[in-house]
Amino acid sequence: MLRVQSIEVRYDEVPALHDVSIDVREGEIVAVIGSNGAGKTTLLRAISGMRPPARGEIFLDDTPLHTLKTHQISALGVAHVPEGRGIFARQSVLRNLYLGAFLRSDREREETLERVFDLFPRLAERRNQSAGTLSGGEQQMLAIARGLMARPRILMLDEPSLGLMPKLVDLIFELVQRINQEDGITILLVEQNVRESLEIAHRAYVLETGRVVLSGSGEDLLHNEQVQRAYLGM
């Protein structure tokens, strides 16, 4: 479904990704793990068109994404929920959600809103509340929900559990699984919560200093000695 082939991404002529290749099959949860500065966020930005690669290619099915603008990539069904949430703090919860559906018809928007409120009942309760007054966990839910409002084929999540208390971290990972299993949405998940990510991922990649150094099933990497030493403190 999604193929990233030998991409190189630079910031001010300094390479952030070197010859990175990954693939995501339809219906999967694929995790990308690694330490700070490994290039995980840059990978998602390259896919969504925010940081086009200097070299290499990116395809959604047979459509080349590396030649398109961000809004064109979004229209093809690629939703990117960035690190830091990026909500519109002064707008209501409902307005934030509607902004996520700007490419959809009124009927599609209302149908998706009903599903979003089923997944995130707290947002339904706070629909008329300013987004900036939500708790950190609620703001993260809103960011994910806004991505879902675009009715994506693939949902890319950048550090969705960042800064959340353990109870909310568990909830976010449960919701990611529900979105994948119940709605059939393919997930590309970037996370520093390595154990939780690998436990729900069908497959995963390990990035180190801008390169893919390991890949395999989530279960295999969870039991990989190198991963356990580097990321699980074992």
N, C-alpha and C positions, 0 to 999 in steps of 0.2 A: 504494500500500500504506500508506504513512505520509504524512499531510498535516498540516503546521503552517501555520495560517492567521492571519496578522496578530496574533501574540501580543506582549504586553507583560508583562515580568516585573520585579518591583521588589524591592529590598532596603531596608527602612526608608524606604519612600516614594521611594527613588531608583531610577529606571528603569535596569535592566541590559540589557534587550532592548527595542527600539522597533519595533513593526510588522514583526516578522520572519516571513517565510513561506518554507518549503522543502517539497519533496516528495521522497520516496524510493520508487522503483519496485521491485517484487519482483525479487530476483535481482541487484540493483545493489550496487556499492560507491560510496557517496556520501561525499565528504570535505568537512569544514568546516574551513577554515584561517583564520588570523588571528593577530595578536600577543597577548601577555598582556593580559588585561583586556578583550578584544574581546567576550566573552559566550559563548564556545564551550561552556564547562562548564555555564553557566546554561541553555543551550539543551537539553542532554542531561538536566539535572535537571528541566526543565519537562516534557519528554516522559515521563520515568519517574515523574512524580508527586511528586518530592522538593521541587520549587518550582513549584507550580501557577501558571499565568499569571493576572495580574489582568484581562487582556483577551485576546480571541482564542480560537481553538479548535484542538484537536489530535485527529486521527482516525487510527485504525488500521483500514483499510478503511472501513466505515461506523460503527464503534464510537467514540464520543467518549471520548478518554482524559482530557480536562481535567476531567471530572466524577468520575473514579475515584481510589481510593487506590493507593499504590505496589504493594501486594501483588496488587491486582486487575489492574493493568497488567502485572505480571510473569506472572500466570497466563494472560494473553492471548498471551504469546509475545514480550514485549519484555524483553531482558536488558541490563542496564547494568553495564559494567565501569568503575568510577570511576577517576579519576586518583588515584595513590597506592596502588593495588592493593587495599587494604582486606582483606588476608588475616587469618585468625585464627592469629597467630604461634605460640601454644602448642599448637594442634591439629596433628595429622598432616596430611600432604598428602592422604591418602585421606579423612580426615574433612572437610577443607575442600571436597573435590570432592563428597562426599555432601551437604553442606549446600546446594550449588548445585542439587541435584536433589530438594529436599524436597517439591516439588509433583508429582513423577513417581512412577509405579509402580516396584516393585522390578525388574520386567523391563526397563522403559525405562531405569532407572538403570544397570543392569549393561550393557545394550547400548551406552549412551552412554559409559560408562566405558571400554569396550574401544576405541571410536573415539578417545576423548581420549588414551589411552595410545599409540595408533598415531600421532597427531599430535605428541604430546609424550613421546617415549620417556624423557627425563630424569625426568619425573614418575613414570613407572612404576618406574624404578630407585629412586626416593626416596619411594615411596608411604607408608612407615612412619616417615619422618623428620619432625621438627617443622618446620612451614612457616617459622618464624622463622629457622631455620638455613640456609635456601636462599640462594643468591646472588641479587643483584638481578634478573638476567635470568630465573632460575628462578622467582622470586616473580611476575614479570610473566606468565610462561607459566601459572603456577597460577591467577592472576586471570582470564586469558582462558579457561582450561580450565573453571574453576568456572562462568563464564557459559555455556559450551557445555553443561554438565551440565543446565541448565534446558531444553534442547532448544528454543531460541528460534526464532522466525520472523525476528526482526531482532536483531542483536547491535550494541550501541552501545559503542564503545571510546573512552575519554577518555585521550588522550596515552599510548598503549601503549608508545612507544619512549622515554619520558622518563627521562633519567638512565642510559641504557644505552650501552655502548661500541659503536662503529660496526658491528662484526661481528654483534653481537646485534640491532642495529637492523635490519640486512638480514634476519636470520632472522625477526624478528617480522613484517615486511612480507610475507615469503614465506608465513608461516603464515596471515596474514589472507587472502591470495589463495587459498590452498588451501581454507580454510574456506568461502569464497565459491564457488569453482569446483567443488570436489568434493562439498561438503555442501549446496550451494544456499542457504546462509544469507545473507540480506541484511545488509549492513554499513553502519552510519553511523559514520564515523571522524572524530574530532576530533584534530588533530595540529598541532604546530609544525614538524615535518619536512615542509616544503612540497613539495619536489621529489619525495621518495619517495611522499608521499600522492597527488599529482597523477598520478604515473606509473602507479599501480594503480587510480585512481578512474575509474569510468565518467562521473560528473559531480561537480561541486564547487561550493561556495559560499564566498565570502570575506566574513567578518564584520569590521567595523571599528566600534569604539565602540557595539556593540549593534545595528548595522544591517547588512543584507545589501547590499553595494556592488557585487558582481560575482557572476555565476554562468555556468556553461557546462560543456562537457565537460572532463574532466581534461586532455586534450591541448591544448585551446584555451587554458585558463588557464595551462598550463605555458609557453605561448609568448606570453602576454599581456604587453605591455611594462610595464603598471602592476604586475602581479604580480612580474615579473622584477626591477624596480627595488626594490619594497618588501620582498620576501621572499627573493629569490635572489641579491641582491648584484650584479646585472648592470646 
